[in-house]
Amino acid sequence: MSGTTTGAARLRRRTAGVGANRWVVLVVLCASLLLVALDATVLHVAMPAVTEDLKPGAIELLWIVDTYPLVCASLLILFGTLGDRIGRRRVLLLGYGLFGVASGVAALAQDAQVLITARALLGVGGAMIMPATLSILRQVFPDRRERALAIGVWSAVAAVGAAVGPLLGGFLLEHFWWGSVFLINIPLMLVSLPVGRLLLPESRGERDGPWDVVGALMAAGGLFGLVLGVKRLGGGEPPLGPATLLPLLVGAVLLTGFVRRQRRRAHPLVDLRMFARPAFSTSVGCIVLAMLALVGLELIAAQYLQLVLRLSPLQTGLRLLPLTFAAMAAGLVGSHLLHRFGPRRMVAFGFCLTAAAVLLLTAMGGEDDPALLLSGFVLLGFGLETTLFAAYESMLSEAPQEQSGGAAAIGETSYQLGAGIGIALLGSVMNAAYAPRLSSVPGVPAGASRAAGHSLGEAYEVADRLGGARGAALRTAARDSFVHGLHVTLLVSAGLLLLGAVMAVRLPRAMNCEAPPAAVPTSREAADTRVSA
């Protein structure tokens, strides 16, 4: 016992020694996050070149795209809680090394199977890096006001990475081969490893008992099944098809077993009593809702810009940049706003501002209106980032410091789940509003109308094959139907955002700058866990 106490004291002294270097530590952590965020989107523009070079089948092509986010989302809780046990810096540095090696393998891949394997390894590395950055940030910035500023910078960097990915990928593809989108990771990781080892403090939760390997694998398998099922729903799979239903059922069973196991264990991976704290559980719910709106709306907006307004991919990316810049601004001023208004009003304001932006965008039609799009995207980016920033800060501050890795993993998992649910839910709403209006286009055969109802892109292909007046009529009807579906989807999204504003009532009115007490079990709970163990 005395050895453990001495070790803990040594660890606290080392962490406390960061002092004035904490802002340098923030730069290192943000560089880590930037790479992970870039890699989530940089491959999107390279897919045509990958397809031409490697000739993957339809299933292989799907897994090249989906393996990284699936593996990353599945392993966040596993590596977040492992970092609490063996050291967050250690897990982060291992993630750096794996990310660099996997990037080299992906860049030099000669067939689809190798690229899929490399993407899976990148997902493992990303899952090691993402929760570690937030939990180390929680450790290095014990003062909540400074931590709020640090989280604002962290979230702004995440927004930059996600937006710059496609633009950087497009630039590299114009000058090099598709593998260059992965090679950019290697020099940055070669710098991050020694700098991280030198500057980052080691920290871990002062918790006894063994690490629950079985529980970690149950969480990983359950999240993999759940995220895979949600992605298949968003990809247009039949709602009751085995490829969708089976992963969802397996994921739900494993996650239910994981929750029951954690409640019985004396030393759980994740202390589920954190969810009994209104601020923590509400923050997690707000992250899911905000990401649901952001990713779903970004996907539909990109389709609108390219298929309705006929903008090129580069022009589309440039049109969406104001959303990213507004999100960066919200992250940078978020600390001041949070200190002045508190989590409750800030999250509610962010949701309401986003709902207003969504309602403004319902004025979009078949013709380009740059001023309307600029105003809507700026309000959308600022509102959503305001919500995400305040929710992340509140969630992380509510969690006991010794469980910050698990809390960060829960936040990142909520982020990924919200993104997947957003694509599935808003995509389903869009399809339900779009397809019926194409069932009876005058002069167009029923089979052509059914095919056109699958998507606007397919409708254009069918119209080109038909040609003449019938093709022109189908093209116009499909475009008008898509705009109608867009308006319906925006209204549904606005309703969900207003629901999030109502949820925010459960958040604290003002910032509490004192650290939350560690969760201590009652005597009865302790007895119950000893018996069950």
VODO-882935 format. One record per residue (C-alpha): x, y, z; residue number from 1. Coordinates in nm, 4 decimals. Example, Ala and Ser with C-alpha at 12.3 -4.5 7.8 and 13.67 -1.06 7.14 Angstrom:
! VODO-882935
ATOM        X        Y        Z pos
ATOM   1.2300  -0.4500   0.7800   1
ATOM   1.3670  -0.1060   0.7140   2
This chain:
! VODO-882935
ATOM        X        Y        Z pos
ATOM   0.0000   0.0000   0.0000   1
ATOM   0.2793   0.2382   0.0910   2
ATOM   0.4502   0.1658  -0.2415   3
ATOM   0.1325   0.2552  -0.4268   4
ATOM   0.1001   0.5787  -0.2301   5
ATOM   0.4621   0.6702  -0.2992   6
ATOM   0.4179   0.5994  -0.6697   7
ATOM   0.1028   0.8106  -0.6816   8
ATOM   0.2783   1.0975  -0.5066   9
ATOM   0.5664   1.0758  -0.7539  10
ATOM   0.3187   1.0839  -1.0406  11
ATOM   0.1423   1.3911  -0.8975  12
ATOM   0.4744   1.5730  -0.8569  13
ATOM   0.5723   1.4951  -1.2164  14
ATOM   0.2360   1.6114  -1.3489  15
ATOM   0.2464   1.9259  -1.1381  16
ATOM   0.5870   2.0020  -1.2859  17
ATOM   0.4319   2.0753  -1.6239  18
ATOM   0.3500   2.4271  -1.4988  19
ATOM   0.4160   2.6898  -1.7620  20
ATOM   0.4738   2.4208  -2.0250  21
ATOM   0.1048   2.3290  -2.0244  22
ATOM   0.0395   2.5458  -2.3315  23
ATOM   0.3215   2.3692  -2.5178  24
ATOM   0.1596   2.0407  -2.4132  25
ATOM  -0.1672   2.1707  -2.5618  26
ATOM   0.0089   2.2338  -2.8949  27
ATOM   0.1421   1.8746  -2.8980  28
ATOM  -0.2025   1.7337  -2.8151  29
ATOM  -0.3685   1.9459  -3.0819  30
ATOM  -0.1171   1.8284  -3.3420  31
ATOM  -0.2102   1.4703  -3.2499  32
ATOM  -0.5798   1.5427  -3.2865  33
ATOM  -0.5252   1.7234  -3.6174  34
ATOM  -0.3728   1.4116  -3.7716  35
ATOM  -0.6592   1.1877  -3.6570  36
ATOM  -0.9208   1.4352  -3.7803  37
ATOM  -0.7423   1.4744  -4.1142  38
ATOM  -0.7238   1.1011  -4.1697  39
ATOM  -1.0989   1.0639  -4.1171  40
ATOM  -1.1737   1.2728  -4.4286  41
ATOM  -0.8577   1.2981  -4.6400  42
ATOM  -0.9294   0.9684  -4.8226  43
ATOM  -1.2717   1.0803  -4.9497  44
ATOM  -1.1399   1.2668  -5.2529  45
ATOM  -0.8831   0.9932  -5.3240  46
ATOM  -1.1394   0.7131  -5.3621  47
ATOM  -1.1723   0.7435  -5.7436  48
ATOM  -0.7929   0.7117  -5.7805  49
ATOM  -0.7834   0.4193  -5.5334  50
ATOM  -1.0625   0.2458  -5.7252  51
ATOM  -0.8833   0.2896  -6.0577  52
ATOM  -0.5504   0.1643  -5.9228  53
ATOM  -0.6457  -0.1244  -5.6896  54
ATOM  -0.9690  -0.2360  -5.8634  55
ATOM  -1.1506  -0.3251  -5.5375  56
ATOM  -1.4858  -0.5058  -5.5443  57
ATOM  -1.8007  -0.3369  -5.4145  58
ATOM  -1.7642  -0.4902  -5.0655  59
ATOM  -1.3916  -0.4111  -5.0513  60
ATOM  -1.4603  -0.0519  -5.1545  61
ATOM  -1.7124  -0.0181  -4.8718  62
ATOM  -1.4658  -0.1530  -4.6170  63
ATOM  -1.1835   0.0723  -4.7393  64
ATOM  -1.4015   0.3704  -4.6462  65
ATOM  -1.5685   0.2337  -4.3319  66
ATOM  -1.2928   0.0342  -4.1588  67
ATOM  -1.1172   0.3352  -4.0059  68
ATOM  -1.4205   0.4961  -3.8337  69
ATOM  -1.5644   0.1553  -3.7350  70
ATOM  -1.2476   0.0317  -3.5655  71
ATOM  -1.1746   0.3696  -3.4082  72
ATOM  -1.5243   0.4068  -3.2587  73
ATOM  -1.5224   0.0472  -3.1314  74
ATOM  -1.1947   0.0739  -2.9402  75
ATOM  -1.2285   0.4186  -2.7798  76
ATOM  -1.3570   0.2840  -2.4460  77
ATOM  -1.1017   0.0016  -2.4465  78
ATOM  -0.7999   0.2294  -2.4891  79
ATOM  -0.9457   0.5179  -2.2885  80
ATOM  -0.9820   0.2980  -1.9807  81
ATOM  -0.6506   0.1211  -2.0489  82
ATOM  -0.4822   0.4617  -2.0370  83
ATOM  -0.6389   0.5229  -1.6952  84
ATOM  -0.4726   0.2007  -1.5801  85
ATOM  -0.1267   0.1905  -1.7375  86
ATOM  -0.0680   0.5580  -1.8205  87
ATOM  -0.2288   0.7903  -2.0724  88
ATOM   0.0980   0.9180  -2.2168  89
ATOM   0.2155   0.5609  -2.2733  90
ATOM  -0.0994   0.4747  -2.4690  91
ATOM  -0.0732   0.8003  -2.6653  92
ATOM   0.2897   0.7370  -2.7666  93
ATOM   0.2075   0.3799  -2.8699  94
ATOM  -0.0773   0.5252  -3.0770  95
ATOM   0.1676   0.7643  -3.2454  96
ATOM   0.3968   0.4776  -3.3440  97
ATOM   0.1150   0.2552  -3.4724  98
ATOM  -0.0401   0.5437  -3.6664  99
ATOM   0.2898   0.6167  -3.8407 100
ATOM   0.3564   0.2524  -3.9323 101
ATOM  -0.0003   0.1991  -4.0558 102
ATOM   0.0230   0.5155  -4.2668 103
ATOM   0.3310   0.3785  -4.4425 104
ATOM   0.1596   0.0444  -4.5089 105
ATOM  -0.1508   0.2204  -4.6467 106
ATOM   0.0529   0.4472  -4.8739 107
ATOM   0.2380   0.1525  -5.0305 108
ATOM  -0.0574  -0.0880  -5.0485 109
ATOM  -0.0696  -0.2858  -5.3728 110
ATOM  -0.4117  -0.4455  -5.3237 111
ATOM  -0.7396  -0.3705  -5.1482 112
ATOM  -0.6900  -0.6234  -4.8648 113
ATOM  -0.3636  -0.4612  -4.7542 114
ATOM  -0.5242  -0.1160  -4.7649 115
ATOM  -0.8206  -0.2379  -4.5551 116
ATOM  -0.5799  -0.3888  -4.2999 117
ATOM  -0.3805  -0.0659  -4.2878 118
ATOM  -0.6990   0.1368  -4.2415 119
ATOM  -0.7936  -0.0916  -3.9515 120
ATOM  -0.4531  -0.0328  -3.7898 121
ATOM  -0.5011   0.3419  -3.8390 122
ATOM  -0.8322   0.3062  -3.6548 123
ATOM  -0.6556   0.1319  -3.3660 124
ATOM  -0.3975   0.4104  -3.3529 125
ATOM  -0.6678   0.6760  -3.3674 126
ATOM  -0.8553   0.5094  -3.0806 127
ATOM  -0.5368   0.5205  -2.8728 128
ATOM  -0.4733   0.8875  -2.9523 129
ATOM  -0.8159   1.0524  -2.9271 130
ATOM  -0.9218   0.9816  -2.5643 131
ATOM  -0.5631   1.0215  -2.4434 132
ATOM  -0.5454   1.3793  -2.5749 133
ATOM  -0.8585   1.4824  -2.3813 134
ATOM  -0.7664   1.3008  -2.0601 135
ATOM  -0.4120   1.4447  -2.0558 136
ATOM  -0.5625   1.7864  -2.1230 137
ATOM  -0.7890   1.7330  -1.8192 138
ATOM  -0.4814   1.6496  -1.6111 139
ATOM  -0.2587   1.9337  -1.7342 140
ATOM  -0.5260   2.2021  -1.6892 141
ATOM  -0.6708   2.1467  -1.3395 142
ATOM  -0.8148   2.5007  -1.3338 143
ATOM  -1.1538   2.4832  -1.5049 144
ATOM  -1.1318   2.8291  -1.6634 145
ATOM  -0.7974   2.7522  -1.8267 146
ATOM  -0.9236   2.4073  -1.9213 147
ATOM  -1.2251   2.5631  -2.0934 148
ATOM  -0.9905   2.7723  -2.3095 149
ATOM  -0.7774   2.4659  -2.3855 150
ATOM  -1.0834   2.2618  -2.4863 151
ATOM  -1.1918   2.5502  -2.7095 152
ATOM  -0.8592   2.5401  -2.8939 153
ATOM  -0.8768   2.1580  -2.9068 154
ATOM  -1.2265   2.1610  -3.0588 155
ATOM  -1.1295   2.4327  -3.3101 156
ATOM  -0.8394   2.2165  -3.4277 157
ATOM  -1.0790   1.9220  -3.4711 158
ATOM  -1.3016   2.1386  -3.6921 159
ATOM  -1.0019   2.2491  -3.8990 160
ATOM  -0.8820   1.8912  -3.9489 161
ATOM  -1.2178   1.7629  -4.0674 162
ATOM  -1.2553   2.0485  -4.3187 163
ATOM  -0.8965   2.0635  -4.4436 164
ATOM  -0.8818   1.6872  -4.5087 165
ATOM  -1.0614   1.6899  -4.8470 166
ATOM  -0.8857   2.0097  -4.9596 167
ATOM  -0.5423   1.8741  -4.8676 168
ATOM  -0.6259   1.5429  -5.0315 169
ATOM  -0.7303   1.7201  -5.3503 170
ATOM  -0.4065   1.9206  -5.3577 171
ATOM  -0.1899   1.6120  -5.3083 172
ATOM  -0.3771   1.4178  -5.5766 173
ATOM  -0.3089   1.6925  -5.8292 174
ATOM   0.0677   1.6536  -5.7768 175
ATOM   0.1283   1.2974  -5.6476 176
ATOM  -0.0305   0.9502  -5.6371 177
ATOM  -0.3130   0.8572  -5.3996 178
ATOM  -0.0774   0.7085  -5.1388 179
ATOM   0.0577   1.0561  -5.0618 180
ATOM  -0.2561   1.1299  -4.8562 181
ATOM  -0.1215   0.8791  -4.6017 182
ATOM   0.2491   0.9648  -4.6237 183
ATOM   0.1895   1.3119  -4.4788 184
ATOM   0.1305   1.1433  -4.1405 185
ATOM   0.4761   0.9893  -4.1138 186
ATOM   0.7016   1.2983  -4.0697 187
ATOM   0.4526   1.4495  -3.8280 188
ATOM   0.4502   1.1319  -3.6190 189
ATOM   0.8308   1.1139  -3.6279 190
ATOM   0.8332   1.4606  -3.4697 191
ATOM   0.5451   1.3947  -3.2299 192
ATOM   0.6980   1.0805  -3.0754 193
ATOM   1.0168   1.2353  -2.9279 194
ATOM   0.8476   1.5680  -2.8501 195
ATOM   0.5592   1.3904  -2.6795 196
ATOM   0.7929   1.1700  -2.4789 197
ATOM   0.9890   1.4758  -2.3673 198
ATOM   0.7058   1.7170  -2.2889 199
ATOM   0.3886   1.5225  -2.2106 200
ATOM   0.3328   1.4297  -1.8468 201
ATOM   0.2409   1.0749  -1.7533 202
ATOM  -0.0848   1.0361  -1.5660 203
ATOM  -0.3131   0.7555  -1.4688 204
ATOM  -0.6122   0.7005  -1.2447 205
ATOM  -0.5255   0.5980  -0.8896 206
ATOM  -0.7429   0.2885  -0.9045 207
ATOM  -0.6888  -0.0585  -0.7599 208
ATOM  -0.7845  -0.3925  -0.9058 209
ATOM  -0.7166  -0.5599  -1.2416 210
ATOM  -0.8139  -0.4200  -1.5770 211
ATOM  -1.1316  -0.5895  -1.7003 212
ATOM  -1.0134  -0.7448  -2.0271 213
ATOM  -1.3404  -0.9309  -2.0882 214
ATOM  -1.5432  -0.6134  -2.0282 215
ATOM  -1.3178  -0.4157  -2.2646 216
ATOM  -1.3655  -0.6741  -2.5411 217
ATOM  -1.7424  -0.6799  -2.4822 218
ATOM  -1.7537  -0.2998  -2.5163 219
ATOM  -1.5419  -0.3111  -2.8330 220
ATOM  -1.7533  -0.5843  -2.9936 221
ATOM  -2.0801  -0.4197  -2.8913 222
ATOM  -1.9813  -0.0802  -3.0268 223
ATOM  -1.8511  -0.2349  -3.3495 224
ATOM  -2.1855  -0.4069  -3.4088 225
ATOM  -2.3882  -0.1004  -3.3164 226
ATOM  -2.1888   0.1424  -3.5313 227
ATOM  -2.1802  -0.1043  -3.8237 228
ATOM  -2.5579  -0.1479  -3.8088 229
ATOM  -2.6179   0.2255  -3.7923 230
ATOM  -2.3823   0.2838  -4.0873 231
ATOM  -2.5672   0.0228  -4.2933 232
ATOM  -2.8949   0.1952  -4.2159 233
ATOM  -2.7453   0.5211  -4.3379 234
ATOM  -2.6084   0.3489  -4.6482 235
ATOM  -2.9559   0.2498  -4.7645 236
ATOM  -2.9593  -0.1126  -4.6453 237
ATOM  -3.3081  -0.2624  -4.5938 238
ATOM  -3.4135  -0.1752  -4.2364 239
ATOM  -3.4846  -0.5418  -4.1512 240
ATOM  -3.2157  -0.6953  -4.3722 241
ATOM  -2.9736  -0.9395  -4.2041 242
ATOM  -2.6716  -0.7218  -4.2878 243
ATOM  -2.8291  -0.4451  -4.0763 244
ATOM  -3.0309  -0.6323  -3.8164 245
ATOM  -2.7675  -0.8862  -3.7115 246
ATOM  -2.4930  -0.6333  -3.6197 247
ATOM  -2.7469  -0.4207  -3.4316 248
ATOM  -2.8735  -0.7205  -3.2313 249
ATOM  -2.5254  -0.8520  -3.1517 250
ATOM  -2.4095  -0.5024  -3.0560 251
ATOM  -2.7115  -0.4458  -2.8299 252
ATOM  -2.6641  -0.7847  -2.6557 253
ATOM  -2.2922  -0.7256  -2.5952 254
ATOM  -2.3423  -0.3707  -2.4678 255
ATOM  -2.6241  -0.4842  -2.2353 256
ATOM  -2.3933  -0.7544  -2.1008 257
ATOM  -2.1157  -0.4974  -2.0633 258
ATOM  -2.3381  -0.2650  -1.8567 259
ATOM  -2.4520  -0.5510  -1.6300 260
ATOM  -2.0946  -0.6670  -1.5854 261
ATOM  -1.9720  -0.3185  -1.4936 262
ATOM  -2.2440  -0.2818  -1.2309 263
ATOM  -2.1416  -0.6095  -1.0640 264
ATOM  -1.7666  -0.5570  -1.0557 265
ATOM  -1.5838  -0.4046  -0.7638 266
ATOM  -1.3393  -0.2367  -1.0049 267
ATOM  -1.5340  -0.1556  -1.3241 268
ATOM  -1.3784  -0.0275  -1.6436 269
ATOM  -1.6299   0.2589  -1.6526 270
ATOM  -1.8068   0.3783  -1.3399 271
ATOM  -2.1600   0.3973  -1.4761 272
ATOM  -2.2648   0.6085  -1.1778 273
ATOM  -2.1196   0.9017  -1.3702 274
ATOM  -2.4380   0.8858  -1.5781 275
ATOM  -2.6411   0.9497  -1.2621 276
ATOM  -2.4943   1.3011  -1.2614 277
ATOM  -2.7347   1.5135  -1.4666 278
ATOM  -2.4567   1.7289  -1.6125 279
ATOM  -2.2601   1.4269  -1.7368 280
ATOM  -2.5480   1.2326  -1.8909 281
ATOM  -2.7017   1.5467  -2.0417 282
ATOM  -2.3689   1.6495  -2.1939 283
ATOM  -2.3330   1.3084  -2.3589 284
ATOM  -2.6875   1.3366  -2.4994 285
ATOM  -2.6163   1.6860  -2.6311 286
ATOM  -2.2995   1.5644  -2.8081 287
ATOM  -2.5004   1.2906  -2.9817 288
ATOM  -2.7719   1.5352  -3.0912 289
ATOM  -2.5262   1.7997  -3.2109 290
ATOM  -2.3252   1.5498  -3.4165 291
ATOM  -2.6460   1.3983  -3.5516 292
ATOM  -2.7413   1.7373  -3.6920 293
ATOM  -2.3929   1.8366  -3.8103 294
ATOM  -2.2938   1.5262  -4.0069 295
ATOM  -2.6387   1.4623  -4.1539 296
ATOM  -2.6772   1.8231  -4.2651 297
ATOM  -2.3231   1.8436  -4.4053 298
ATOM  -2.3832   1.5320  -4.6138 299
ATOM  -2.7126   1.6604  -4.7543 300
ATOM  -2.5698   2.0097  -4.8088 301
ATOM  -2.2785   1.8647  -5.0086 302
ATOM  -2.5247   1.6723  -5.2284 303
ATOM  -2.7337   1.9876  -5.2764 304
ATOM  -2.4328   2.1946  -5.3793 305
ATOM  -2.3016   1.9362  -5.6266 306
ATOM  -2.6190   1.7830  -5.7691 307
ATOM  -2.8671   2.0711  -5.7590 308
ATOM  -2.6383   2.3736  -5.8007 309
ATOM  -2.3905   2.1709  -6.0125 310
ATOM  -2.0793   2.2933  -5.8287 311
ATOM  -1.7510   2.1018  -5.8586 312
ATOM  -1.6118   1.9147  -5.5547 313
ATOM  -1.3554   2.1904  -5.4985 314
ATOM  -1.6225   2.4620  -5.5209 315
ATOM  -1.8369   2.2604  -5.2804 316
ATOM  -1.5522   2.2388  -5.0307 317
ATOM  -1.4915   2.6124  -5.0551 318
ATOM  -1.8633   2.6852  -5.0021 319
ATOM  -1.8562   2.4766  -4.6824 320
ATOM  -1.5416   2.6459  -4.5480 321
ATOM  -1.7366   2.9305  -4.3754 322
ATOM  -1.8979   2.6640  -4.1581 323
ATOM  -1.5512   2.5527  -4.0463 324
ATOM  -1.4239   2.9060  -3.9847 325
ATOM  -1.7341   2.9842  -3.7775 326
ATOM  -1.6769   2.6647  -3.5767 327
ATOM  -1.3148   2.7687  -3.5143 328
ATOM  -1.4294   3.1109  -3.3924 329
ATOM  -1.6828   2.9512  -3.1564 330
ATOM  -1.4164   2.7256  -3.0108 331
ATOM  -1.1750   3.0137  -2.9520 332
ATOM  -1.4302   3.2392  -2.7795 333
ATOM  -1.6046   2.9487  -2.6063 334
ATOM  -1.4109   2.9838  -2.2807 335
ATOM  -1.5200   3.3464  -2.2390 336
ATOM  -1.8812   3.2642  -2.3217 337
ATOM  -1.8855   2.9677  -2.0855 338
ATOM  -1.7459   3.1716  -1.7987 339
ATOM  -1.9977   3.4490  -1.8585 340
ATOM  -2.3146   3.2520  -1.9314 341
ATOM  -2.2568   2.9045  -1.7850 342
ATOM  -2.3098   2.5602  -1.9461 343
ATOM  -2.6912   2.5648  -1.9427 344
ATOM  -2.7421   2.8887  -2.1317 345
ATOM  -2.4470   2.8287  -2.3623 346
ATOM  -2.5634   2.4837  -2.4788 347
ATOM  -2.9241   2.6012  -2.5120 348
ATOM  -2.8103   2.9086  -2.7067 349
ATOM  -2.5979   2.6933  -2.9384 350
ATOM  -2.8881   2.4611  -3.0139 351
ATOM  -3.1308   2.7496  -3.0714 352
ATOM  -2.8839   2.9314  -3.2982 353
ATOM  -2.8315   2.6119  -3.4986 354
ATOM  -3.2090   2.5601  -3.5273 355
ATOM  -3.2427   2.9175  -3.6547 356
ATOM  -2.9718   2.8520  -3.9142 357
ATOM  -3.1473   2.5349  -4.0267 358
ATOM  -3.4798   2.7166  -4.0632 359
ATOM  -3.3048   2.9916  -4.2600 360
ATOM  -3.1650   2.7303  -4.4983 361
ATOM  -3.5168   2.6074  -4.5794 362
ATOM  -3.5236   2.9063  -4.8167 363
ATOM  -3.2769   2.7216  -5.0427 364
ATOM  -3.4242   2.6399  -5.3820 365
ATOM  -3.3139   2.5259  -5.7233 366
ATOM  -3.1081   2.8420  -5.7884 367
ATOM  -2.7820   2.9467  -5.6258 368
ATOM  -2.8065   3.2066  -5.3470 369
ATOM  -2.4508   3.2616  -5.2138 370
ATOM  -2.5547   3.5164  -4.9497 371
ATOM  -2.8185   3.2833  -4.8042 372
ATOM  -2.5792   2.9859  -4.7974 373
ATOM  -2.3016   3.1936  -4.6400 374
ATOM  -2.5315   3.3232  -4.3639 375
ATOM  -2.6793   2.9799  -4.2961 376
ATOM  -2.3455   2.7965  -4.2853 377
ATOM  -2.1841   3.0586  -4.0585 378
ATOM  -2.4717   3.0392  -3.8090 379
ATOM  -2.4723   2.6607  -3.8350 380
ATOM  -2.1004   2.6271  -3.7660 381
ATOM  -2.0975   2.8748  -3.4791 382
ATOM  -2.4082   2.7297  -3.3147 383
ATOM  -2.3027   2.3652  -3.3338 384
ATOM  -1.9485   2.4289  -3.2140 385
ATOM  -2.0826   2.6378  -2.9250 386
ATOM  -2.2962   2.3409  -2.8222 387
ATOM  -2.0219   2.0815  -2.8687 388
ATOM  -1.7635   2.2892  -2.6828 389
ATOM  -1.9832   2.3511  -2.3789 390
ATOM  -2.1049   1.9889  -2.3712 391
ATOM  -1.7502   1.8466  -2.3892 392
ATOM  -1.6246   2.0848  -2.1227 393
ATOM  -1.9132   2.0082  -1.8890 394
ATOM  -1.8816   1.6314  -1.9418 395
ATOM  -1.5064   1.6261  -1.8816 396
ATOM  -1.5260   1.8517  -1.5750 397
ATOM  -1.8016   1.6392  -1.4191 398
ATOM  -1.5969   1.3202  -1.4382 399
ATOM  -1.3580   1.2369  -1.1523 400
ATOM  -1.0001   1.2974  -1.2600 401
ATOM  -0.8998   0.9328  -1.2103 402
ATOM  -1.1659   0.8337  -1.4666 403
ATOM  -1.0931   1.1055  -1.7216 404
ATOM  -0.9742   0.8541  -1.9827 405
ATOM  -1.2994   0.6603  -1.9630 406
ATOM  -1.5013   0.9836  -1.9682 407
ATOM  -1.3125   1.1120  -2.2726 408
ATOM  -1.3728   0.7786  -2.4468 409
ATOM  -1.7452   0.8014  -2.3720 410
ATOM  -1.7525   1.1528  -2.5197 411
ATOM  -1.5679   1.0464  -2.8349 412
ATOM  -1.7898   0.7381  -2.8711 413
ATOM  -2.0967   0.9614  -2.8421 414
ATOM  -1.9441   1.1806  -3.1144 415
ATOM  -1.9029   0.8821  -3.3486 416
ATOM  -2.2460   0.7374  -3.2700 417
ATOM  -2.4123   1.0741  -3.3245 418
ATOM  -2.2440   1.1037  -3.6632 419
ATOM  -2.3584   0.7571  -3.7691 420
ATOM  -2.7135   0.8065  -3.6428 421
ATOM  -2.7302   1.1448  -3.8162 422
ATOM  -2.6471   0.9961  -4.1551 423
ATOM  -2.8947   0.7112  -4.1012 424
ATOM  -3.1825   0.9151  -3.9589 425
ATOM  -3.1671   1.2287  -4.1699 426
ATOM  -3.0799   1.0234  -4.4776 427
ATOM  -3.3919   0.8120  -4.4205 428
ATOM  -3.6071   1.1229  -4.3781 429
ATOM  -3.4610   1.2645  -4.6977 430
ATOM  -3.5321   0.9467  -4.8940 431
ATOM  -3.8862   0.9189  -4.7559 432
ATOM  -3.9656   1.2737  -4.8702 433
ATOM  -3.7808   1.2483  -5.2037 434
ATOM  -3.8861   0.9178  -5.3606 435
ATOM  -4.2711   0.9351  -5.3551 436
ATOM  -4.2829   1.2514  -5.5670 437
ATOM  -4.1130   1.0659  -5.8561 438
ATOM  -4.3649   0.7810  -5.8753 439
ATOM  -4.5770   0.9410  -6.1493 440
ATOM  -4.3738   1.1707  -6.3738 441
ATOM  -4.5719   1.2227  -6.6981 442
ATOM  -4.4276   1.0225  -6.9881 443
ATOM  -4.1656   0.8419  -6.7769 444
ATOM  -4.1915   0.4578  -6.7502 445
ATOM  -4.2632   0.3155  -6.4032 446
ATOM  -3.9316   0.1277  -6.3921 447
ATOM  -3.7353   0.4428  -6.4700 448
ATOM  -3.9279   0.6329  -6.2032 449
ATOM  -3.8487   0.3661  -5.9433 450
ATOM  -3.4783   0.3765  -6.0305 451
ATOM  -3.4788   0.7567  -6.0153 452
ATOM  -3.6300   0.7366  -5.6658 453
ATOM  -3.3125   0.5788  -5.5261 454
ATOM  -3.1086   0.8999  -5.5344 455
ATOM  -3.0755   1.2255  -5.7248 456
ATOM  -2.7522   1.1096  -5.8873 457
ATOM  -2.9233   0.7964  -6.0196 458
ATOM  -3.2178   1.0065  -6.1361 459
ATOM  -2.9820   1.2155  -6.3496 460
ATOM  -2.8329   0.8982  -6.5031 461
ATOM  -3.1803   0.7651  -6.5875 462
ATOM  -3.2772   1.1040  -6.7348 463
ATOM  -2.9673   1.1021  -6.9559 464
ATOM  -3.0552   0.7546  -7.0839 465
ATOM  -3.4149   0.8576  -7.1591 466
ATOM  -3.3138   1.1811  -7.3313 467
ATOM  -3.5493   1.4264  -7.4993 468
ATOM  -3.8531   1.5724  -7.3312 469
ATOM  -3.8998   1.2719  -7.1007 470
ATOM  -3.5441   1.2981  -6.9712 471
ATOM  -3.5767   1.6724  -6.9148 472
ATOM  -3.9073   1.6209  -6.7306 473
ATOM  -3.7540   1.3539  -6.5028 474
ATOM  -3.4479   1.5686  -6.4323 475
ATOM  -3.6625   1.8675  -6.3326 476
ATOM  -3.8959   1.6535  -6.1210 477
ATOM  -3.6017   1.4856  -5.9435 478
ATOM  -3.4346   1.8166  -5.8664 479
ATOM  -3.7593   1.9641  -5.7300 480
ATOM  -3.8216   1.6482  -5.5251 481
ATOM  -3.4708   1.6670  -5.3790 482
ATOM  -3.5230   2.0302  -5.2756 483
ATOM  -3.8571   1.9322  -5.1187 484
ATOM  -3.6875   1.6458  -4.9316 485
ATOM  -3.4147   1.8845  -4.8189 486
ATOM  -3.6741   2.1212  -4.6703 487
ATOM  -3.8485   1.8366  -4.4852 488
ATOM  -3.5146   1.7108  -4.3509 489
ATOM  -3.4192   2.0583  -4.2313 490
ATOM  -3.7496   2.0920  -4.0447 491
ATOM  -3.6986   1.7550  -3.8730 492
ATOM  -3.3442   1.8564  -3.7841 493
ATOM  -3.4679   2.1862  -3.6383 494
ATOM  -3.7106   1.9935  -3.4175 495
ATOM  -3.4288   1.7708  -3.2878 496
ATOM  -3.2107   2.0735  -3.2189 497
ATOM  -3.4871   2.2413  -3.0195 498
ATOM  -3.5215   1.9159  -2.8234 499
ATOM  -3.1526   1.9519  -2.7408 500
ATOM  -3.2148   2.3064  -2.6141 501
ATOM  -3.4806   2.1662  -2.3793 502
ATOM  -3.2390   1.8939  -2.2618 503
ATOM  -2.9865   2.1631  -2.1687 504
ATOM  -3.2096   2.2672  -1.8772 505
ATOM  -3.0514   1.9804  -1.6799 506
ATOM  -2.7039   2.1350  -1.7089 507
ATOM  -2.5602   2.3568  -1.4322 508
ATOM  -2.6511   2.7243  -1.4509 509
ATOM  -2.2945   2.8408  -1.3838 510
ATOM  -1.9421   2.6963  -1.4043 511
ATOM  -1.8316   2.5096  -1.0945 512
ATOM  -1.4573   2.5587  -1.0777 513
ATOM  -1.4106   2.2970  -0.8055 514
ATOM  -1.3124   1.9464  -0.9069 515
ATOM  -1.5930   1.6929  -0.8768 516
ATOM  -1.5608   1.4481  -0.5892 517
ATOM  -1.4576   1.0963  -0.6752 518
ATOM  -1.7421   0.8518  -0.6858 519
ATOM  -1.7320   0.6598  -0.3582 520
ATOM  -1.9651   0.3609  -0.3257 521
ATOM  -2.2032   0.3403  -0.0340 522
ATOM  -2.1465   0.0633   0.2180 523
ATOM  -2.4297  -0.1387   0.0640 524
ATOM  -2.2908  -0.0949  -0.2889 525
ATOM  -1.9468  -0.1969  -0.1716 526
ATOM  -2.0886  -0.5056  -0.0037 527
ATOM  -2.2894  -0.5945  -0.3147 528
ATOM  -1.9850  -0.5637  -0.5405 529
ATOM  -1.7704  -0.7761  -0.3051 530
ATOM  -2.0334  -1.0505  -0.3049 531
ATOM  -2.0795  -1.0422  -0.6840 532
ATOM  -1.7043  -1.0414  -0.7413 533
